[in-house]
Amino acid sequence: MSNIVDKEHQRKAEHIRKQLSCIEEVEFLLQVGEYKHGYDEDTDQALNNKINLNCFLQQRNRQPVEWDEMQFNLDQITREGVIDYG
């Protein structure tokens, strides 16, 4: 990846991977109703951002996205955690 994108893009991708990892770590606790919000700020942020992360990562087949649009969405999801997908 480092041969293709700049350091900022790499940092944003790492942020997304970290959020996905936080969600994965508490998935079982969520399923059994044992996770309590407020225990870990990073995990809470990731859980609040889960829908946006999934929308960003699950692009439909034959739905091309221009590089600039992808960069904008990546910037929004890593800065604010909110993307308006319409």
N, C-alpha and C positions, 0 to 999 in steps of 0.2 A: 504494500500500500504506500510505503514511504517513497517509492519511485514514481508514483502517479499523482499524488495529491500533496498539497502543502501542509505545513505543521499545524495550522489552525484547523484544517479539515480533519486531520488525524486526532487532534484534541477533542473535537466534537464527536467523532466516531467513538472515541474512548469513553466519553461521557454517556453516550447511549448504551454502550456495552456494560458500563457500571450500573446504570439504572436497570437494565434487563437482569443483571446478576442479582441485584437487590430483590427484585420481584421474585426471581426463581428461588432464592433462599427462604422466603417466607410463604411460598405457595401452599405448602401443607398447612401451615398455621391459619392461613386465610380460609382454606377449605373446611377446616374444622371449627372456625370461628374463634380462634385463640389469639390472633394477632390484635394487638391494641395500638391504635394510632397514638403517636407521641413518644413511642419507645425509641425510635431511631429516625432522625430528621431526613437522612438520605433515602431511607426506605419509604418514608411517608411521601416524599417528593416523587419518587419513582412510581409509587402506586397511584398518586394523583395524575401522573403523566402517562399511565399505562395505555389508555385508549389512543392517545396521540402517537405514542411509540408504535403501536400496532398498525395504525393507519399509515404511518410513514413507511414502515417496513413491508407492508403487504400491498404493494402496487399491483394492480390488475394486469393480466396478460394483455398484450397489444395496447397498452395505455402508456405511450411514451411520455416522458417528462424531460423537459429541457434542462440542461445543466444549471442554468441560472435559477430556475424554479426550484430544483432540488436543493441548491445551495441556500436559497432563501428559507425553504422549509426546514432544512437542517439547522440553520441559524436560529430560527424561531423555536424549534423544539428543544434546543440545548440552552437557549437563553431564558425563555419564558416557560417552556413546557406546554405551550398551547399553540395549536395550529387550527385555523379555520378551514376545514376541508369542504365547506359548503354543504 
